[in-house]
Amino acid sequence: MKLLKFLTAGVFAGVSFTAANASASVLDTVKQRGVLNCGTDNTAPGFGYLNTTTGQMEGLDVDFCKAVAAGVLGDASKVKFITVTDKSRFDAVLTGQVDVVFAHTTIKPARESSIAIDFLPINFYDGTGLMVKTDAGIKEFADLDGATICTTQGSATETVLAAAFKARGWKDSKVLTYENLEKLFSALNSGRCNAMSTDKSALAAWAGNAPKPADYLILPDTLDKSPFGGFVAANDSKWRNALRWIEYGLFQAEESEITQANLAEKLKSEDPFIQKFLGVGGGYGKDFGLSDDFIAQAIKAVGNYGEAYDRNLGPTTKMYLDRKGTPNALWTQGGAIYSPLWN
């Protein structure tokens, strides 16, 4: 009987321990730690890039990391950037090395179903493209039959290229893979590849930042859709939902014309929606385990979505990607950047 009671107590203790673990959330861990570990690239200008002049990380993905730190911890500086590659990014979040990844990652069903991650909202709409040296005389994808095309290891582009070759009956074309975009660009310049293939935004960034941008030609072909989204480990709805609504908050802020510059003025607004949205006298924070001013904190840190976009990909940047007429415009302007209802 004593043995039975001991075993029974052990079983219930194990159940209690498992239940406690199951209820734990990365949100609680980040709050306790006081720092957000955010995985991002450092070789993707416009998205995640280490500026060697300033020594600072910059890019749209970097701004999403800062927005999360501000929304969760109330301070955009409380973020530790951890470099991930196309190959390492999923393991980094699954092993707890990072709390979230923003690294120009294409949303695909197999990634959520087999890797055990949950994607956050689409924050940039892109497409798979190709870039060649201008003097190569290549004008379109059809000219690359039998060529060697390079891309990054572990990227969705590998699958896209294989499907494109098969669909066209190309049997002599080859794919070489490299660890990151920097090495990929070097491979194109050295002649190891006839073309480099990745998201068109990354191609525009590398060409725009080159000493002689005219030396590179981005082909007109788009081989496949490539919607980007951040991601977290699966089955942690508390953490995932908090981050989803921080992102949606940046989308809504642009729609509601709330900016870094006018935030202080908007905090004094008598509009009931604006008041609740910004957490004045109550808000949505308690629904997500955050402070009521979590959206205001995110806006204060990086501005609304349009401001973050323009800072990193706008007309004053070398890799200018015009939002007009693309899915990256607000839905009110014919695009697909859209926040669900808040009220």
Backbone torsions as a table, in degrees:
resi	resn	phi	psi	omega
1	MET	NA	-42.4	178.3
2	LYS	-61.1	-41.1	179.3
3	LEU	-63.8	-42.1	179.9
4	LEU	-61.7	-44.4	178.8
5	LYS	-62.3	-38.2	179.7
6	PHE	-64.7	-45.3	-179.2
7	LEU	-65.8	-41.0	179.8
8	THR	-63.4	-42.8	177.8
9	ALA	-61.6	-38.5	179.3
10	GLY	-65.2	-39.6	179.2
11	VAL	-62.6	-47.7	-179.2
12	PHE	-66.2	-34.4	176.5
13	ALA	-63.7	-40.7	179.1
14	GLY	-64.9	-40.9	178.3
15	VAL	-62.7	-44.2	-179.8
16	SER	-62.9	-41.1	-179.9
17	PHE	-64.4	-43.1	179.9
18	THR	-63.4	-43.5	-179.7
19	ALA	-62.8	-39.0	178.9
20	ALA	-63.5	-42.2	178.8
21	ASN	-64.6	-41.1	-176.8
22	ALA	-63.7	-31.3	-177.1
23	SER	-86.0	-11.6	179.4
24	ALA	-68.3	144.6	-179.3
25	SER	-128.7	150.3	175.4
26	VAL	-59.7	-30.3	178.2
27	LEU	-56.9	-45.4	179.3
28	ASP	-66.1	-38.3	179.4
29	THR	-63.9	-44.4	-179.1
30	VAL	-64.7	-43.0	178.8
31	LYS	-61.4	-43.2	-179.2
32	GLN	-67.9	-39.8	-179.6
33	ARG	-70.2	-36.5	-179.7
34	GLY	82.5	8.6	179.5
35	VAL	-144.2	138.4	174.1
36	LEU	-92.9	126.1	172.9
37	ASN	-93.5	107.2	-173.6
38	CYS	-113.4	122.6	179.4
39	GLY	-86.5	129.9	176.8
40	THR	-154.5	164.3	177.5
41	ASP	-77.3	161.0	172.6
42	ASN	-127.4	15.8	-179.6
43	THR	-126.1	18.3	-176.6
44	ALA	-119.6	88.4	179.4
45	PRO	-52.8	137.1	-178.8
46	GLY	92.1	-21.8	-176.9
47	PHE	-123.0	-64.7	175.7
48	GLY	-142.1	108.2	-170.3
49	TYR	-148.6	134.2	175.4
50	LEU	-88.2	109.6	179.1
51	ASN	-74.5	109.7	-175.2
52	THR	-69.6	-18.9	178.5
53	THR	-76.2	-44.3	-177.6
54	THR	-96.5	-19.1	-176.1
55	GLY	75.5	12.3	-176.9
56	GLN	-109.0	149.0	172.7
57	MET	-78.4	142.1	179.8
58	GLU	-148.5	161.3	179.8
59	GLY	132.8	167.1	-179.1
60	LEU	-62.8	-43.3	177.7
61	ASP	-63.5	-38.5	178.2
62	VAL	-62.7	-40.3	178.9
63	ASP	-66.2	-33.4	175.7
64	PHE	-67.0	-37.5	174.8
65	CYS	-59.3	-46.0	-179.4
66	LYS	-64.6	-39.4	179.4
67	ALA	-63.1	-39.9	178.4
68	VAL	-65.8	-44.6	178.4
69	ALA	-59.8	-41.4	179.6
70	ALA	-67.5	-43.0	-178.1
71	GLY	-68.2	-36.5	-176.8
72	VAL	-87.8	-42.1	-172.2
73	LEU	-110.4	-6.8	179.2
74	GLY	77.0	12.6	-176.4
75	ASP	-154.7	113.5	-177.7
76	ALA	-66.8	-18.3	-179.2
77	SER	-80.5	-11.3	-178.0
78	LYS	-86.9	56.4	178.9
79	VAL	-135.0	135.3	175.0
80	LYS	-109.4	118.1	179.9
81	PHE	-84.0	124.6	179.1
82	ILE	-116.6	120.2	-175.9
83	THR	-69.4	129.4	174.0
84	VAL	-125.8	157.8	175.9
85	THR	-113.6	173.1	176.8
86	ASP	-56.5	-33.7	-177.4
87	LYS	-80.5	-35.1	-172.6
88	SER	-95.8	-12.8	-168.7
89	ARG	-61.5	-37.0	-177.8
90	PHE	-73.5	-43.2	177.3
91	ASP	-61.2	-35.2	-177.7
92	ALA	-60.5	-40.6	-179.1
93	VAL	-81.9	-32.6	-179.1
94	LEU	-71.2	-30.1	-179.7
95	THR	-91.5	-1.4	178.6
96	GLY	82.1	9.0	176.9
97	GLN	-64.7	-34.3	175.9
98	VAL	-128.6	158.3	-179.8
99	ASP	-89.7	-29.0	-179.2
100	VAL	-157.3	153.5	176.4
101	VAL	-122.0	128.6	166.9
102	PHE	-121.3	101.3	-174.9
103	ALA	-152.5	66.1	177.9
104	HIS	32.4	57.8	-175.3
105	THR	-102.7	126.5	-179.5
106	THR	-74.9	131.1	178.3
107	ILE	-78.4	122.0	179.5
108	LYS	-138.1	145.0	-177.1
109	PRO	-60.4	-38.9	-177.5
110	ALA	-63.3	-27.7	-178.3
111	ARG	-71.7	-38.9	177.2
112	GLU	-74.9	-33.5	-174.5
113	SER	-82.2	-33.6	-173.9
114	SER	-109.5	-21.7	-178.1
115	ILE	-96.4	-12.5	-179.9
116	ALA	65.8	53.0	172.8
117	ILE	-125.3	160.5	173.0
118	ASP	-118.7	126.9	178.7
119	PHE	-82.0	150.0	172.6
120	LEU	-91.9	176.4	-177.3
121	PRO	-58.5	150.3	174.6
122	ILE	-60.9	126.5	-179.6
123	ASN	-117.0	-0.7	175.2
124	PHE	-163.6	133.6	179.2
125	TYR	-103.8	122.7	-176.0
126	ASP	-132.9	-172.5	176.6
127	GLY	-153.7	153.0	-179.6
128	THR	-76.0	124.6	-179.3
129	GLY	-129.3	-172.8	179.8
130	LEU	-139.7	145.4	177.3
131	MET	-130.0	139.3	-179.4
132	VAL	-129.0	168.7	171.5
133	LYS	-75.3	135.1	-175.8
134	THR	-56.9	-38.6	-176.9
135	ASP	-76.6	1.4	179.7
136	ALA	-76.6	-16.5	179.1
137	GLY	78.1	12.1	179.4
138	ILE	-89.6	128.8	-174.7
139	LYS	-113.6	-22.7	-178.7
140	GLU	-154.8	170.0	-176.1
141	PHE	-59.0	-36.3	-178.8
142	ALA	-58.0	-24.6	-179.6
143	ASP	-75.9	-6.0	-175.5
144	LEU	-98.5	12.3	175.8
145	ASP	-60.2	121.6	-178.8
146	GLY	88.5	0.1	-176.9
147	ALA	-87.4	169.0	173.3
148	THR	-103.1	123.4	-178.2
149	ILE	-116.2	134.5	-177.7
150	CYS	-107.3	147.5	174.3
151	THR	-150.5	-176.6	-177.8
152	THR	-91.7	149.0	-179.8
153	GLN	-66.0	135.8	176.1
154	GLY	76.9	11.1	-179.1
155	SER	-92.0	160.3	176.4
156	ALA	-66.5	-20.5	-177.5
157	THR	-63.3	-31.0	177.4
158	GLU	-57.1	-45.9	179.9
159	THR	-67.9	-39.9	-179.8
160	VAL	-62.1	-44.7	-179.6
161	LEU	-65.5	-42.8	179.4
162	ALA	-59.9	-41.9	179.1
163	ALA	-67.2	-38.3	179.5
164	ALA	-66.0	-40.9	177.5
165	PHE	-62.0	-46.8	-177.1
166	LYS	-64.0	-42.5	-179.0
167	ALA	-62.5	-29.6	-178.7
168	ARG	-98.5	-0.5	179.4
169	GLY	70.8	25.3	179.4
170	TRP	-81.2	121.8	-178.1
171	LYS	-110.5	-14.5	-177.3
172	ASP	-104.6	-4.3	178.8
173	SER	-76.7	144.8	-176.9
174	LYS	-129.6	155.3	176.9
175	VAL	-119.5	127.7	172.6
176	LEU	-111.5	142.2	-178.5
177	THR	-117.9	148.7	-179.3
178	TYR	-132.4	160.1	-171.9
179	GLU	-64.3	-40.0	-177.0
180	ASN	-149.1	177.8	-175.6
181	LEU	-66.8	-33.1	178.9
182	GLU	-61.2	-46.1	179.3
183	LYS	-70.4	-31.5	177.2
184	LEU	-64.6	-44.2	179.5
185	PHE	-65.5	-38.3	177.7
186	SER	-63.5	-37.7	179.7
187	ALA	-64.6	-38.1	176.9
188	LEU	-65.5	-44.7	-177.5
189	ASN	-67.2	-31.3	-178.7
190	SER	-82.4	-9.5	-179.9
191	GLY	90.0	5.4	177.7
192	ARG	-70.0	-20.4	178.5
193	CYS	-128.5	148.7	172.9
194	ASN	-83.0	-23.4	179.4
195	ALA	-155.1	153.3	171.6
196	MET	-112.3	140.1	-176.3
197	SER	-126.6	127.4	174.5
198	THR	-165.5	-164.5	179.5
199	ASP	-65.5	142.6	-176.1
200	LYS	-60.1	-32.2	178.5
201	SER	-63.2	-40.3	179.4
202	ALA	-68.3	-37.4	177.4
203	LEU	-62.7	-44.7	179.4
204	ALA	-62.8	-37.1	-179.3
205	ALA	-66.8	-46.0	-178.4
206	TRP	-69.1	-37.3	176.9
207	ALA	-67.9	-43.2	-177.8
208	GLY	-65.2	-30.6	-179.3
209	ASN	-91.9	-2.3	179.8
210	ALA	-72.6	154.0	177.8
211	PRO	-56.2	-35.7	178.7
212	LYS	-130.3	85.7	-177.8
213	PRO	-55.2	-30.8	-178.5
214	ALA	-66.6	-12.5	178.7
215	ASP	-73.3	-7.8	-174.4
216	TYR	-123.9	144.0	179.4
217	LEU	-126.7	122.9	173.1
218	ILE	-89.1	120.0	-176.9
219	LEU	-66.1	152.7	-176.4
220	PRO	-71.0	-17.5	-175.9
221	ASP	-69.4	141.7	169.3
222	THR	-119.2	113.2	-172.2
223	LEU	-78.3	-27.5	-179.7
224	ASP	-167.6	163.1	175.5
225	LYS	-71.2	152.8	179.4
226	SER	-148.8	76.9	177.1
227	PRO	-79.6	129.9	-176.8
228	PHE	-93.6	146.1	173.2
229	GLY	-156.1	149.4	171.3
230	GLY	-72.9	170.6	177.9
231	PHE	-153.2	157.4	178.5
232	VAL	-131.3	170.5	175.2
233	ALA	-64.5	145.2	-175.5
234	ALA	-68.4	160.5	170.9
235	ASN	67.8	29.0	173.5
236	ASP	-127.2	75.3	-173.1
237	SER	-64.1	-30.8	179.9
238	LYS	-61.6	-45.6	179.5
239	TRP	-72.2	-46.9	-178.5
240	ARG	-60.0	-45.7	-176.9
241	ASN	-66.2	-38.7	177.5
242	ALA	-59.4	-44.9	-178.4
243	LEU	-71.2	-36.7	177.8
244	ARG	-58.0	-44.6	-174.6
245	TRP	-80.7	-18.6	168.6
246	ILE	-66.0	-44.8	178.1
247	GLU	-63.9	-48.7	179.3
248	TYR	-58.3	-33.0	178.9
249	GLY	-61.9	-38.4	177.7
250	LEU	-68.1	-36.3	176.8
251	PHE	-65.2	-47.5	-177.8
252	GLN	-65.7	-35.4	179.3
253	ALA	-60.5	-41.0	177.4
254	GLU	-64.5	-44.9	180.0
255	GLU	-60.4	-38.1	-179.3
256	SER	-86.9	4.5	177.0
257	GLU	60.0	40.2	174.0
258	ILE	-100.7	123.7	-175.5
259	THR	-124.3	172.1	173.3
260	GLN	-58.3	-41.1	-174.8
261	ALA	-68.9	-36.7	-175.7
262	ASN	-104.7	10.0	-177.2
263	LEU	-58.0	-45.7	-178.8
264	ALA	-59.7	-39.4	178.5
265	GLU	-68.2	-42.3	-178.9
266	LYS	-65.7	-29.5	178.0
267	LEU	-65.5	-16.9	178.2
268	LYS	-99.1	3.2	-177.7
269	SER	-61.9	146.4	176.0
270	GLU	-95.0	0.6	177.1
271	ASP	-68.7	119.9	-177.4
272	PRO	-57.5	-37.9	179.6
273	PHE	-65.5	-47.9	-179.1
274	ILE	-61.0	-41.4	180.0
275	GLN	-58.9	-50.6	-177.7
276	LYS	-69.2	-39.2	179.9
277	PHE	-59.0	-41.5	-178.9
278	LEU	-89.8	-1.9	175.1
279	GLY	82.0	27.0	178.1
280	VAL	-86.4	115.7	-179.5
281	GLY	66.5	35.6	-177.3
282	GLY	115.1	162.3	-178.8
283	GLY	-175.9	-151.3	-176.2
284	TYR	-101.7	-3.4	-172.8
285	GLY	-57.4	-43.1	-176.5
286	LYS	-61.8	-25.1	179.1
287	ASP	-67.2	-22.4	-175.2
288	PHE	-120.7	8.6	-178.9
289	GLY	74.6	26.6	-178.5
290	LEU	-121.3	169.6	174.7
291	SER	-72.7	154.3	-176.9
292	ASP	-63.4	-23.1	-178.9
293	ASP	-95.3	24.4	-174.1
294	PHE	-62.0	-33.8	178.1
295	ILE	-72.0	-41.4	177.5
296	ALA	-59.5	-40.2	178.8
297	GLN	-63.7	-40.8	179.8
298	ALA	-66.5	-41.9	178.7
299	ILE	-65.2	-42.5	177.9
300	LYS	-57.7	-35.4	-176.7
301	ALA	-77.6	-45.4	-171.8
302	VAL	-129.6	-3.5	-175.0
303	GLY	83.7	-176.1	176.5
304	ASN	-78.5	178.9	-176.4
305	TYR	-57.8	-43.9	-179.0
306	GLY	-62.0	-37.8	178.1
307	GLU	-66.3	-43.0	178.2
308	ALA	-64.2	-40.5	178.5
309	TYR	-61.5	-51.0	-176.8
310	ASP	-63.9	-36.2	179.7
311	ARG	-60.7	-36.0	-172.1
312	ASN	-107.5	-26.5	-175.1
313	LEU	-133.4	6.7	-173.6
314	GLY	-81.8	-171.9	-172.7
315	PRO	-63.9	-18.9	179.6
316	THR	-91.9	0.4	-179.4
317	THR	-97.6	162.1	-179.4
318	LYS	-72.1	-22.6	-176.8
319	MET	-108.4	32.1	-173.3
320	TYR	-40.5	120.7	176.4
321	LEU	-120.5	103.3	-175.2
322	ASP	-65.1	128.9	178.5
323	ARG	-78.0	-25.5	-173.3
324	LYS	-58.7	130.6	177.6
325	GLY	75.2	11.1	179.8
326	THR	-120.9	165.7	176.2
327	PRO	-61.7	-16.2	-178.7
328	ASN	-79.0	-1.9	173.0
329	ALA	-81.4	159.4	174.0
330	LEU	-59.4	152.4	178.7
331	TRP	-61.4	-28.7	178.3
332	THR	-70.6	-12.2	178.8
333	GLN	-116.6	22.5	176.1
334	GLY	89.3	5.2	-179.2
335	GLY	-98.7	-161.4	-176.2
336	ALA	-121.1	5.8	176.0
337	ILE	-78.2	114.2	-163.9
338	TYR	-150.0	132.0	174.8
339	SER	-105.8	140.0	172.2
340	PRO	-62.8	172.0	178.1
341	LEU	-62.7	146.7	177.1
342	TRP	-106.5	-16.8	-176.2
343	ASN	-109.9	NA	NA
